[in-house]
Amino acid sequence: MTKSELIARLAERFPQLVAKDADFAVKMILDAMSDALVRGDRIEIRGFGSFALNYRPPRVGRNPKSGDKVSVPAKWVPHFKAGKELRERVDKTA
Amino acid sequence: MTLTKAELADLLFERVGLNKREAKDMVEAFFEEIRNALEVGDGVKLSGFGNFQLRDKPQRPGRNPKTGQEIPITARRVVTFHASQKLKADVEQAYDGTTV
C-alpha cells in the first residue's frame, strides 16, 4: 500500500469529507510524526507502536572500495517498535 | 514530549478544519488502515517518511533468561520499519552527535 492508496482508502471511509481533506490529513499526520522525531521526541500510538531515536556511537569504518579507514561520527537513527495489537494481528501463528 | 493520537487529532482539527469527532476518527483510521494492510501481508510505503515491511522469521533456539532452560522461539511474522532517506537525513542533521 502506498501513500496515495492510503489516502484513497481514508477518503472512502469518510464520504462526508472532500477527497482533499484525506490527502491533507495524511500529509499533516506524517509531517507531524517526522517533525517529532527530528525534535528528538517519541511517538506513542497505542495498539500500533512507538517511534523513538536510537543512538549509534562513533566508529571507525572502511571505504569498501579503497579499504581506507574513515571515522563515522555518532548519530541518531529512527526506530520503530510494533505495539501488541499490531504484533498479534500480523502474526497469525500467535 | 511524546506525540500521541490526541495531539495528531488536535492538529487535524486546527489545521485541516475537521470537526473534533472527524479528526479523532481520521487519526484512528489512518493507523487502522496501515494495520489492515500489514495484517493481510501487504507492506506499506509512505514516501518521505518510511516503509513498513513484513519479515517471516524461522524458528530459532532461545533460552529462558531466568532459569537458563532452552526453549525454541517459534517461527513468526514481524513488522519492521525503515525510515526514508529524507527522514534519516533530517534526524541526523538535527542530532549531529554533539548533544549526547
N, CA and C atoms of all chains as a GROMACS GRO file, in nm:
protein
  582
    1MET      N    1   0.085  -0.119   0.000
    1MET     CA    2   0.000   0.000   0.000
    1MET      C    3   0.089   0.125   0.000
    2THR      N    4   0.061   0.214  -0.091
    2THR     CA    5   0.137   0.338  -0.099
    2THR      C    6   0.061   0.451  -0.029
    3LYS      N    7   0.126   0.567  -0.021
    3LYS     CA    8   0.060   0.680   0.044
    3LYS      C    9  -0.069   0.717  -0.030
    4SER      N   10  -0.065   0.715  -0.164
    4SER     CA   11  -0.187   0.754  -0.237
    4SER      C   12  -0.298   0.651  -0.220
    5GLU      N   13  -0.261   0.523  -0.205
    5GLU     CA   14  -0.364   0.421  -0.179
    5GLU      C   15  -0.423   0.439  -0.039
    6LEU      N   16  -0.338   0.475   0.056
    6LEU     CA   17  -0.386   0.501   0.192
    6LEU      C   18  -0.484   0.618   0.191
    7ILE      N   19  -0.450   0.724   0.117
    7ILE     CA   20  -0.537   0.841   0.108
    7ILE      C   21  -0.672   0.801   0.046
    8ALA      N   22  -0.668   0.717  -0.059
    8ALA     CA   23  -0.791   0.674  -0.125
    8ALA      C   24  -0.879   0.593  -0.029
    9ARG      N   25  -0.816   0.504   0.052
    9ARG     CA   26  -0.894   0.422   0.146
    9ARG      C   27  -0.957   0.509   0.254
   10LEU      N   28  -0.884   0.611   0.298
   10LEU     CA   29  -0.938   0.700   0.400
   10LEU      C   30  -1.051   0.786   0.343
   11ALA      N   31  -1.034   0.831   0.219
   11ALA     CA   32  -1.138   0.912   0.156
   11ALA      C   33  -1.268   0.831   0.145
   12GLU      N   34  -1.254   0.700   0.118
   12GLU     CA   35  -1.371   0.612   0.110
   12GLU      C   36  -1.441   0.598   0.245
   13ARG      N   37  -1.361   0.598   0.351
   13ARG     CA   38  -1.417   0.584   0.486
   13ARG      C   39  -1.492   0.708   0.532
   14PHE      N   40  -1.456   0.822   0.473
   14PHE     CA   41  -1.516   0.948   0.517
   14PHE      C   42  -1.585   1.016   0.399
   15PRO      N   43  -1.698   0.957   0.353
   15PRO     CA   44  -1.765   1.012   0.234
   15PRO      C   45  -1.816   1.154   0.255
   16GLN      N   46  -1.834   1.195   0.382
   16GLN     CA   47  -1.884   1.331   0.408
   16GLN      C   48  -1.776   1.437   0.387
   17LEU      N   49  -1.649   1.393   0.381
   17LEU     CA   50  -1.540   1.488   0.360
   17LEU      C   51  -1.505   1.497   0.212
   18VAL      N   52  -1.447   1.609   0.172
   18VAL     CA   53  -1.398   1.616   0.034
   18VAL      C   54  -1.265   1.540   0.029
   19ALA      N   55  -1.235   1.482  -0.087
   19ALA     CA   56  -1.117   1.396  -0.102
   19ALA      C   57  -0.989   1.469  -0.058
   20LYS      N   58  -0.986   1.598  -0.081
   20LYS     CA   59  -0.870   1.679  -0.047
   20LYS      C   60  -0.839   1.672   0.104
   21ASP      N   61  -0.943   1.658   0.185
   21ASP     CA   62  -0.923   1.653   0.331
   21ASP      C   63  -0.842   1.531   0.372
   22ALA      N   64  -0.872   1.414   0.312
   22ALA     CA   65  -0.798   1.292   0.344
   22ALA      C   66  -0.652   1.308   0.303
   23ASP      N   67  -0.633   1.366   0.188
   23ASP     CA   68  -0.498   1.391   0.137
   23ASP      C   69  -0.420   1.483   0.233
   24PHE      N   70  -0.484   1.592   0.271
   24PHE     CA   71  -0.422   1.689   0.360
   24PHE      C   72  -0.396   1.627   0.499
   25ALA      N   73  -0.492   1.548   0.545
   25ALA     CA   74  -0.480   1.486   0.678
   25ALA      C   75  -0.360   1.391   0.683
   26VAL      N   76  -0.346   1.308   0.579
   26VAL     CA   77  -0.234   1.212   0.576
   26VAL      C   78  -0.101   1.286   0.575
   27LYS      N   79  -0.092   1.389   0.494
   27LYS     CA   80   0.034   1.464   0.488
   27LYS      C   81   0.063   1.533   0.621
   28MET      N   82  -0.043   1.585   0.682
   28MET     CA   83  -0.029   1.653   0.812
   28MET      C   84   0.020   1.556   0.920
   29ILE      N   85  -0.040   1.436   0.922
   29ILE     CA   86  -0.001   1.336   1.023
   29ILE      C   87   0.146   1.296   1.002
   30LEU      N   88   0.182   1.268   0.877
   30LEU     CA   89   0.320   1.223   0.852
   30LEU      C   90   0.421   1.334   0.881
   31ASP      N   91   0.385   1.459   0.848
   31ASP     CA   92   0.475   1.572   0.878
   31ASP      C   93   0.492   1.587   1.028
   32ALA      N   94   0.382   1.574   1.102
   32ALA     CA   95   0.389   1.590   1.248
   32ALA      C   96   0.475   1.479   1.309
   33MET      N   97   0.464   1.358   1.253
   33MET     CA   98   0.545   1.246   1.304
   33MET      C   99   0.693   1.268   1.273
   34SER      N  100   0.722   1.312   1.151
   34SER     CA  101   0.862   1.340   1.114
   34SER      C  102   0.919   1.451   1.203
   35ASP      N  103   0.841   1.559   1.219
   35ASP     CA  104   0.888   1.672   1.299
   35ASP      C  105   0.918   1.630   1.442
   36ALA      N  106   0.832   1.543   1.497
   36ALA     CA  107   0.852   1.496   1.635
   36ALA      C  108   0.988   1.426   1.646
   37LEU      N  109   1.017   1.338   1.552
   37LEU     CA  110   1.144   1.264   1.557
   37LEU      C  111   1.263   1.357   1.536
   38VAL      N  112   1.248   1.454   1.447
   38VAL     CA  113   1.357   1.549   1.422
   38VAL      C  114   1.386   1.631   1.548
   39ARG      N  115   1.280   1.659   1.626
   39ARG     CA  116   1.298   1.731   1.754
   39ARG      C  117   1.358   1.639   1.861
   40GLY      N  118   1.357   1.510   1.834
   40GLY     CA  119   1.406   1.414   1.933
   40GLY      C  120   1.296   1.362   2.024
   41ASP      N  121   1.170   1.393   1.990
   41ASP     CA  122   1.056   1.344   2.069
   41ASP      C  123   1.019   1.202   2.029
   42ARG      N  124   0.953   1.132   2.121
   42ARG     CA  125   0.900   1.000   2.092
   42ARG      C  126   0.760   1.012   2.033
   43ILE      N  127   0.715   0.905   1.966
   43ILE     CA  128   0.577   0.897   1.919
   43ILE      C  129   0.521   0.768   1.978
   44GLU      N  130   0.406   0.778   2.043
   44GLU     CA  131   0.345   0.658   2.101
   44GLU      C  132   0.201   0.646   2.056
   45ILE      N  133   0.174   0.542   1.977
   45ILE     CA  134   0.040   0.518   1.927
   45ILE      C  135  -0.007   0.384   1.983
   46ARG      N  136  -0.095   0.390   2.082
   46ARG     CA  137  -0.144   0.268   2.149
   46ARG      C  138  -0.202   0.170   2.047
   47GLY      N  139  -0.158   0.044   2.052
   47GLY     CA  140  -0.212  -0.057   1.962
   47GLY      C  141  -0.143  -0.062   1.826
   48PHE      N  142  -0.060   0.038   1.802
   48PHE     CA  143   0.014   0.041   1.674
   48PHE      C  144   0.163   0.023   1.699
   49GLY      N  145   0.219   0.115   1.778
   49GLY     CA  146   0.361   0.102   1.810
   49GLY      C  147   0.420   0.235   1.851
   50SER      N  148   0.550   0.236   1.874
   50SER     CA  149   0.615   0.360   1.913
   50SER      C  150   0.739   0.383   1.827
   51PHE      N  151   0.767   0.511   1.806
   51PHE     CA  152   0.886   0.552   1.732
   51PHE      C  153   0.975   0.630   1.828
   52ALA      N  154   1.103   0.607   1.819
   52ALA     CA  155   1.197   0.682   1.901
   52ALA      C  156   1.329   0.687   1.826
   53LEU      N  157   1.424   0.762   1.879
   53LEU     CA  158   1.557   0.766   1.817
   53LEU      C  159   1.651   0.673   1.893
   54ASN      N  160   1.728   0.598   1.818
   54ASN     CA  161   1.833   0.514   1.879
   54ASN      C  162   1.970   0.576   1.850
   55TYR      N  163   2.059   0.568   1.949
   55TYR     CA  164   2.192   0.624   1.936
   55TYR      C  165   2.288   0.526   1.870
   56ARG      N  166   2.364   0.574   1.775
   56ARG     CA  167   2.471   0.492   1.715
   56ARG      C  168   2.603   0.559   1.751
   57PRO      N  169   2.686   0.494   1.832
   57PRO     CA  170   2.812   0.556   1.874
   57PRO      C  171   2.907   0.575   1.755
   58PRO      N  172   3.005   0.664   1.768
   58PRO     CA  173   3.102   0.684   1.660
   58PRO      C  174   3.184   0.557   1.640
   59ARG      N  175   3.227   0.533   1.519
   59ARG     CA  176   3.305   0.412   1.494
   59ARG      C  177   3.400   0.438   1.377
   60VAL      N  178   3.497   0.350   1.365
   60VAL     CA  179   3.588   0.359   1.251
   60VAL      C  180   3.539   0.262   1.145
   61GLY      N  181   3.499   0.316   1.032
   61GLY     CA  182   3.452   0.231   0.923
   61GLY      C  183   3.557   0.225   0.814
   62ARG      N  184   3.524   0.154   0.708
   62ARG     CA  185   3.617   0.145   0.597
   62ARG      C  186   3.547   0.175   0.467
   63ASN      N  187   3.617   0.244   0.381
   63ASN     CA  188   3.569   0.262   0.245
   63ASN      C  189   3.580   0.125   0.177
   64PRO      N  190   3.466   0.066   0.138
   64PRO     CA  191   3.471  -0.070   0.083
   64PRO      C  192   3.552  -0.079  -0.046
   65LYS      N  193   3.564   0.030  -0.118
   65LYS     CA  194   3.639   0.028  -0.245
   65LYS      C  195   3.790   0.034  -0.221
   66SER      N  196   3.830   0.134  -0.143
   66SER     CA  197   3.975   0.157  -0.128
   66SER      C  198   4.032   0.088  -0.004
   67GLY      N  199   3.944   0.050   0.090
   67GLY     CA  200   3.992  -0.012   0.213
   67GLY      C  201   4.042   0.090   0.314
   68ASP      N  202   4.036   0.219   0.278
   68ASP     CA  203   4.081   0.324   0.370
   68ASP      C  204   3.993   0.332   0.493
   69LYS      N  205   4.054   0.364   0.607
   69LYS     CA  206   3.978   0.386   0.729
   69LYS      C  207   3.909   0.521   0.722
   70VAL      N  208   3.783   0.524   0.762
   70VAL     CA  209   3.712   0.652   0.772
   70VAL      C  210   3.641   0.656   0.907
   71SER      N  211   3.645   0.771   0.974
   71SER     CA  212   3.576   0.778   1.102
   71SER      C  213   3.431   0.816   1.076
   72VAL      N  214   3.340   0.735   1.130
   72VAL     CA  215   3.196   0.760   1.114
   72VAL      C  216   3.149   0.822   1.245
   73PRO      N  217   3.097   0.946   1.239
   73PRO     CA  218   3.057   1.012   1.364
   73PRO      C  219   2.933   0.947   1.427
   74ALA      N  220   2.912   0.976   1.554
   74ALA     CA  221   2.792   0.930   1.624
   74ALA      C  222   2.669   0.986   1.556
   75LYS      N  223   2.560   0.912   1.561
   75LYS     CA  224   2.437   0.966   1.505
   75LYS      C  225   2.316   0.902   1.571
   76TRP      N  226   2.201   0.964   1.544
   76TRP     CA  227   2.073   0.911   1.593
   76TRP      C  228   1.994   0.860   1.475
   77VAL      N  229   1.930   0.744   1.491
   77VAL     CA  230   1.850   0.687   1.382
   77VAL      C  231   1.709   0.654   1.432
   78PRO      N  232   1.607   0.678   1.347
   78PRO     CA  233   1.470   0.648   1.386
   78PRO      C  234   1.452   0.497   1.406
   79HIS      N  235   1.375   0.461   1.509
   79HIS     CA  236   1.349   0.320   1.538
   79HIS      C  237   1.201   0.301   1.567
   80PHE      N  238   1.144   0.192   1.516
   80PHE     CA  239   1.002   0.162   1.540
   80PHE      C  240   0.989   0.031   1.616
   81LYS      N  241   0.903   0.030   1.716
   81LYS     CA  242   0.873  -0.093   1.789
   81LYS      C  243   0.724  -0.117   1.777
   82ALA      N  244   0.685  -0.228   1.716
   82ALA     CA  245   0.542  -0.257   1.696
   82ALA      C  246   0.473  -0.278   1.830
   83GLY      N  247   0.351  -0.230   1.841
   83GLY     CA  248   0.270  -0.249   1.962
   83GLY      C  249   0.205  -0.386   1.963
   84LYS      N  250   0.144  -0.418   2.077
   84LYS     CA  251   0.089  -0.553   2.098
   84LYS      C  252  -0.016  -0.590   1.992
   85GLU      N  253  -0.112  -0.500   1.969
   85GLU     CA  254  -0.219  -0.533   1.875
   85GLU      C  255  -0.164  -0.557   1.734
   86LEU      N  256  -0.075  -0.469   1.690
   86LEU     CA  257  -0.016  -0.485   1.556
   86LEU      C  258   0.063  -0.616   1.547
   87ARG      N  259   0.144  -0.644   1.650
   87ARG     CA  260   0.223  -0.768   1.651
   87ARG      C  261   0.134  -0.890   1.638
   88GLU      N  262   0.024  -0.890   1.714
   88GLU     CA  263  -0.063  -1.007   1.715
   88GLU      C  264  -0.142  -1.021   1.586
   89ARG      N  265  -0.184  -0.908   1.530
   89ARG     CA  266  -0.264  -0.917   1.406
   89ARG      C  267  -0.180  -0.959   1.287
   90VAL      N  268  -0.052  -0.924   1.288
   90VAL     CA  269   0.038  -0.957   1.177
   90VAL      C  270   0.082  -1.102   1.184
   91ASP      N  271   0.097  -1.152   1.307
   91ASP     CA  272   0.147  -1.288   1.326
   91ASP      C  273   0.032  -1.384   1.354
   92LYS      N  274  -0.015  -1.449   1.248
   92LYS     CA  275  -0.133  -1.534   1.261
   92LYS      C  276  -0.105  -1.661   1.340
   93THR      N  277   0.022  -1.692   1.358
   93THR     CA  278   0.054  -1.815   1.430
   93THR      C  279   0.039  -1.796   1.581
   94ALA      N  280   0.040  -1.667   1.623
   94ALA     CA  281   0.033  -1.638   1.767
   94ALA      C  282  -0.106  -1.668   1.823
   95MET      N  283   0.866   1.542   2.564
   95MET     CA  284   0.736   1.543   2.496
   95MET      C  285   0.718   1.415   2.414
   96THR      N  286   0.597   1.365   2.415
   96THR     CA  287   0.564   1.247   2.334
   96THR      C  288   0.444   1.279   2.246
   97LEU      N  289   0.456   1.248   2.118
   97LEU     CA  290   0.344   1.269   2.026
   97LEU      C  291   0.249   1.150   2.035
   98THR      N  292   0.120   1.179   2.054
   98THR     CA  293   0.020   1.072   2.064
   98THR      C  294  -0.096   1.103   1.968
   99LYS      N  295  -0.193   1.011   1.966
   99LYS     CA  296  -0.309   1.029   1.878
   99LYS      C  297  -0.386   1.157   1.913
  100ALA      N  298  -0.388   1.193   2.041
  100ALA     CA  299  -0.462   1.312   2.083
  100ALA      C  300  -0.404   1.438   2.018
  101GLU      N  301  -0.270   1.449   2.016
  101GLU     CA  302  -0.207   1.567   1.954
  101GLU      C  303  -0.229   1.567   1.803
  102LEU      N  304  -0.224   1.448   1.741
  102LEU     CA  305  -0.246   1.440   1.597
  102LEU      C  306  -0.389   1.484   1.564
  103ALA      N  307  -0.486   1.442   1.646
  103ALA     CA  308  -0.626   1.481   1.623
  103ALA      C  309  -0.643   1.632   1.640
  104ASP      N  310  -0.577   1.690   1.741
  104ASP     CA  311  -0.583   1.836   1.761
  104ASP      C  312  -0.535   1.910   1.637
  105LEU      N  313  -0.427   1.856   1.579
  105LEU     CA  314  -0.367   1.917   1.461
  105LEU      C  315  -0.465   1.915   1.342
  106LEU      N  316  -0.534   1.801   1.324
  106LEU     CA  317  -0.630   1.791   1.214
  106LEU      C  318  -0.749   1.884   1.238
  107PHE      N  319  -0.784   1.902   1.365
  107PHE     CA  320  -0.893   1.994   1.399
  107PHE      C  321  -0.852   2.138   1.368
  108GLU      N  322  -0.731   2.175   1.411
  108GLU     CA  323  -0.686   2.314   1.397
  108GLU      C  324  -0.643   2.349   1.255
  109ARG      N  325  -0.576   2.255   1.188
  109ARG     CA  326  -0.512   2.291   1.062
  109ARG      C  327  -0.586   2.240   0.938
  110VAL      N  328  -0.660   2.129   0.951
  110VAL     CA  329  -0.730   2.077   0.834
  110VAL      C  330  -0.877   2.118   0.836
  111GLY      N  331  -0.924   2.156   0.956
  111GLY     CA  332  -1.062   2.203   0.966
  111GLY      C  333  -1.165   2.091   0.980
  112LEU      N  334  -1.118   1.971   1.019
  112LEU     CA  335  -1.215   1.865   1.050
  112LEU      C  336  -1.275   1.898   1.186
  113ASN      N  337  -1.399   1.850   1.211
  113ASN     CA  338  -1.452   1.871   1.345
  113ASN      C  339  -1.384   1.772   1.440
  114LYS      N  340  -1.404   1.791   1.570
  114LYS     CA  341  -1.329   1.710   1.670
  114LYS      C  342  -1.350   1.561   1.649
  115ARG      N  343  -1.475   1.523   1.623
  115ARG     CA  344  -1.512   1.383   1.603
  115ARG      C  345  -1.439   1.327   1.480
  116GLU      N  346  -1.448   1.400   1.369
  116GLU     CA  347  -1.383   1.356   1.244
  116GLU      C  348  -1.231   1.346   1.261
  117ALA      N  349  -1.174   1.443   1.331
  117ALA     CA  350  -1.029   1.446   1.349
  117ALA      C  351  -0.983   1.322   1.426
  118LYS      N  352  -1.057   1.288   1.532
  118LYS     CA  353  -1.023   1.172   1.614
  118LYS      C  354  -1.040   1.044   1.531
  119ASP      N  355  -1.151   1.036   1.456
  119ASP     CA  356  -1.177   0.918   1.374
  119ASP      C  357  -1.073   0.904   1.262
  120MET      N  358  -1.031   1.017   1.206
  120MET     CA  359  -0.934   1.014   1.095
  120MET      C  360  -0.800   0.959   1.144
  121VAL      N  361  -0.756   1.004   1.260
  121VAL     CA  362  -0.629   0.956   1.315
  121VAL      C  363  -0.639   0.805   1.343
  122GLU      N  364  -0.750   0.764   1.401
  122GLU     CA  365  -0.771   0.621   1.430
  122GLU      C  366  -0.769   0.541   1.299
  123ALA      N  367  -0.839   0.592   1.196
  123ALA     CA  368  -0.849   0.522   1.068
  123ALA      C  369  -0.713   0.516   0.997
  124PHE      N  370  -0.635   0.620   1.011
  124PHE     CA  371  -0.502   0.624   0.950
  124PHE      C  372  -0.419   0.504   0.997
  125PHE      N  373  -0.414   0.483   1.128
  125PHE     CA  374  -0.334   0.371   1.179
  125PHE      C  375  -0.403   0.237   1.154
  126GLU      N  376  -0.536   0.237   1.155
  126GLU     CA  377  -0.608   0.113   1.130
  126GLU      C  378  -0.587   0.065   0.986
  127GLU      N  379  -0.585   0.156   0.890
  127GLU     CA  380  -0.563   0.116   0.750
  127GLU      C  381  -0.421   0.059   0.732
  128ILE      N  382  -0.325   0.114   0.804
  128ILE     CA  383  -0.189   0.060   0.795
  128ILE      C  384  -0.186  -0.080   0.858
  129ARG      N  385  -0.251  -0.095   0.973
  129ARG     CA  386  -0.258  -0.229   1.035
  129ARG      C  387  -0.328  -0.328   0.943
  130ASN      N  388  -0.438  -0.285   0.880
  130ASN     CA  389  -0.512  -0.374   0.789
  130ASN      C  390  -0.423  -0.424   0.677
  131ALA      N  391  -0.348  -0.333   0.616
  131ALA     CA  392  -0.261  -0.371   0.504
  131ALA      C  393  -0.157  -0.472   0.552
  132LEU      N  394  -0.094  -0.443   0.667
  132LEU     CA  395   0.010  -0.533   0.718
  132LEU      C  396  -0.049  -0.667   0.758
  133GLU      N  397  -0.171  -0.664   0.810
  133GLU     CA  398  -0.237  -0.788   0.853
  133GLU      C  399  -0.260  -0.884   0.737
  134VAL      N  400  -0.289  -0.830   0.617
  134VAL     CA  401  -0.311  -0.916   0.502
  134VAL      C  402  -0.181  -0.942   0.425
  135GLY      N  403  -0.069  -0.902   0.483
  135GLY     CA  404   0.060  -0.934   0.423
  135GLY      C  405   0.111  -0.831   0.323
  136ASP      N  406   0.050  -0.714   0.324
  136ASP     CA  407   0.086  -0.609   0.231
  136ASP      C  408   0.178  -0.509   0.302
  137GLY      N  409   0.296  -0.483   0.248
  137GLY     CA  410   0.385  -0.381   0.304
  137GLY      C  411   0.327  -0.243   0.280
  138VAL      N  412   0.374  -0.144   0.355
  138VAL     CA  413   0.321  -0.008   0.343
  138VAL      C  414   0.435   0.088   0.316
  139LYS      N  415   0.423   0.164   0.206
  139LYS     CA  416   0.528   0.258   0.167
  139LYS      C  417   0.475   0.399   0.176
  140LEU      N  418   0.530   0.476   0.269
  140LEU     CA  419   0.486   0.615   0.286
  140LEU      C  420   0.604   0.705   0.247
  141SER      N  421   0.601   0.751   0.122
  141SER     CA  422   0.718   0.822   0.069
  141SER      C  423   0.748   0.946   0.153
  142GLY      N  424   0.875   0.968   0.179
  142GLY     CA  425   0.919   1.080   0.261
  142GLY      C  426   0.924   1.046   0.408
  143PHE      N  427   0.853   0.940   0.450
  143PHE     CA  428   0.853   0.901   0.591
  143PHE      C  429   0.926   0.767   0.610
  144GLY      N  430   0.873   0.663   0.548
  144GLY     CA  431   0.940   0.533   0.560
  144GLY      C  432   0.851   0.418   0.516
  145ASN      N  433   0.906   0.298   0.520
  145ASN     CA  434   0.834   0.178   0.478
  145ASN      C  435   0.816   0.082   0.594
  146PHE      N  436   0.696   0.023   0.602
  146PHE     CA  437   0.671  -0.087   0.695
  146PHE      C  438   0.675  -0.215   0.614
  147GLN      N  439   0.762  -0.307   0.653
  147GLN     CA  440   0.774  -0.432   0.580
  147GLN      C  441   0.745  -0.548   0.673
  148LEU      N  442   0.717  -0.664   0.611
  148LEU     CA  443   0.692  -0.785   0.688
  148LEU      C  444   0.807  -0.881   0.668
  149ARG      N  445   0.846  -0.945   0.777
  149ARG     CA  446   0.954  -1.044   0.768
  149ARG      C  447   0.907  -1.173   0.833
  150ASP      N  448   0.929  -1.284   0.762
  150ASP     CA  449   0.897  -1.413   0.820
  150ASP      C  450   1.022  -1.470   0.883
  151LYS      N  451   1.018  -1.487   1.015
  151LYS     CA  452   1.135  -1.535   1.088
  151LYS      C  453   1.119  -1.684   1.116
  152PRO      N  454   1.221  -1.762   1.085
  152PRO     CA  455   1.214  -1.906   1.114
  152PRO      C  456   1.226  -1.931   1.265
  153GLN      N  457   1.190  -2.051   1.305
  153GLN     CA  458   1.208  -2.088   1.446
  153GLN      C  459   1.356  -2.086   1.479
  154ARG      N  460   1.392  -2.044   1.602
  154ARG     CA  461   1.532  -2.046   1.644
  154ARG      C  462   1.540  -2.082   1.791
  155PRO      N  463   1.656  -2.133   1.832
  155PRO     CA  464   1.666  -2.172   1.972
  155PRO      C  465   1.673  -2.049   2.062
  156GLY      N  466   1.606  -2.058   2.173
  156GLY     CA  467   1.610  -1.949   2.270
  156GLY      C  468   1.634  -2.005   2.410
  157ARG      N  469   1.632  -1.917   2.505
  157ARG     CA  470   1.663  -1.959   2.641
  157ARG      C  471   1.583  -1.872   2.737
  158ASN      N  472   1.527  -1.931   2.837
  158ASN     CA  473   1.464  -1.854   2.944
  158ASN      C  474   1.575  -1.789   3.025
  159PRO      N  475   1.585  -1.656   3.021
  159PRO     CA  476   1.699  -1.591   3.086
  159PRO      C  477   1.701  -1.612   3.238
  160LYS      N  478   1.586  -1.639   3.296
  160LYS     CA  479   1.582  -1.659   3.442
  160LYS      C  480   1.630  -1.798   3.481
  161THR      N  481   1.577  -1.901   3.412
  161THR     CA  482   1.607  -2.038   3.452
  161THR      C  483   1.721  -2.099   3.370
  162GLY      N  484   1.752  -2.034   3.254
  162GLY     CA  485   1.857  -2.090   3.169
  162GLY      C  486   1.808  -2.207   3.086
  163GLN      N  487   1.681  -2.238   3.099
  163GLN     CA  488   1.626  -2.352   3.027
  163GLN      C  489   1.610  -2.320   2.877
  164GLU      N  490   1.647  -2.414   2.791
  164GLU     CA  491   1.635  -2.392   2.647
  164GLU      C  492   1.492  -2.411   2.602
  165ILE      N  493   1.438  -2.311   2.528
  165ILE     CA  494   1.304  -2.324   2.470
  165ILE      C  495   1.308  -2.263   2.331
  166PRO      N  496   1.248  -2.329   2.233
  166PRO     CA  497   1.252  -2.274   2.098
  166PRO      C  498   1.168  -2.147   2.088
  167ILE      N  499   1.217  -2.047   2.011
  167ILE     CA  500   1.138  -1.930   1.977
  167ILE      C  501   1.069  -1.965   1.846
  168THR      N  502   0.938  -1.968   1.849
  168THR     CA  503   0.862  -2.019   1.735
  168THR      C  504   0.877  -1.929   1.612
  169ALA      N  505   0.853  -1.987   1.494
  169ALA     CA  506   0.853  -1.909   1.369
  169ALA      C  507   0.745  -1.804   1.379
  170ARG      N  508   0.772  -1.685   1.328
  170ARG     CA  509   0.673  -1.579   1.336
  170ARG      C  510   0.690  -1.475   1.226
  171ARG      N  511   0.585  -1.398   1.207
  171ARG     CA  512   0.591  -1.286   1.113
  171ARG      C  513   0.598  -1.157   1.194
  172VAL      N  514   0.694  -1.072   1.160
  172VAL     CA  515   0.711  -0.947   1.234
  172VAL      C  516   0.712  -0.827   1.139
  173VAL      N  517   0.681  -0.711   1.196
  173VAL     CA  518   0.683  -0.585   1.120
  173VAL      C  519   0.815  -0.515   1.142
  174THR      N  520   0.878  -0.468   1.034
  174THR     CA  521   0.997  -0.384   1.050
  174THR      C  522   0.970  -0.249   0.984
  175PHE      N  523   1.032  -0.147   1.037
  175PHE     CA  524   1.016  -0.012   0.981
  175PHE      C  525   1.151   0.038   0.933
  176HIS      N  526   1.154   0.091   0.812
  176HIS     CA  527   1.276   0.152   0.760
  176HIS      C  528   1.246   0.297   0.729
  177ALA      N  529   1.310   0.386   0.802
  177ALA     CA  530   1.289   0.529   0.779
  177ALA      C  531   1.340   0.565   0.640
  178SER      N  532   1.275   0.662   0.576
  178SER     CA  533   1.318   0.707   0.443
  178SER      C  534   1.453   0.778   0.454
  179GLN      N  535   1.521   0.787   0.340
  179GLN     CA  536   1.648   0.861   0.336
  179GLN      C  537   1.629   1.002   0.390
  180LYS      N  538   1.515   1.063   0.353
  180LYS     CA  539   1.490   1.201   0.393
  180LYS      C  540   1.475   1.212   0.545
  181LEU      N  541   1.396   1.122   0.604
  181LEU     CA  542   1.376   1.128   0.750
  181LEU      C  543   1.508   1.102   0.822
  182LYS      N  544   1.583   1.002   0.774
  182LYS     CA  545   1.713   0.971   0.837
  182LYS      C  546   1.807   1.091   0.830
  183ALA      N  547   1.809   1.155   0.712
  183ALA     CA  548   1.898   1.270   0.695
  183ALA      C  549   1.855   1.386   0.784
  184ASP      N  550   1.723   1.411   0.792
  184ASP     CA  551   1.672   1.522   0.874
  184ASP      C  552   1.704   1.499   1.022
  185VAL      N  553   1.688   1.374   1.067
  185VAL     CA  554   1.716   1.341   1.207
  185VAL      C  555   1.866   1.356   1.235
  186GLU      N  556   1.947   1.305   1.142
  186GLU     CA  557   2.092   1.311   1.160
  186GLU      C  558   2.142   1.454   1.167
  187GLN      N  559   2.082   1.538   1.084
  187GLN     CA  560   2.124   1.678   1.080
  187GLN      C  561   2.086   1.752   1.208
  188ALA      N  562   1.966   1.716   1.262
  188ALA     CA  563   1.922   1.781   1.385
  188ALA      C  564   2.006   1.734   1.504
  189TYR      N  565   2.051   1.607   1.497
  189TYR     CA  566   2.128   1.548   1.605
  189TYR      C  567   2.264   1.508   1.552
  190ASP      N  568   2.358   1.600   1.554
  190ASP     CA  569   2.486   1.572   1.491
  190ASP      C  570   2.583   1.502   1.587
  191GLY      N  571   2.532   1.455   1.699
  191GLY     CA  572   2.618   1.380   1.790
  191GLY      C  573   2.675   1.467   1.900
  192THR      N  574   2.662   1.600   1.886
  192THR     CA  575   2.720   1.690   1.984
  192THR      C  576   2.629   1.706   2.106
  193THR      N  577   2.504   1.661   2.093
  193THR     CA  578   2.407   1.685   2.200
  193THR      C  579   2.400   1.568   2.298
  194VAL      N  580   2.482   1.465   2.278
  194VAL     CA  581   2.477   1.346   2.364
  194VAL      C  582   2.523   1.380   2.505
   0.00000   0.00000   0.00000
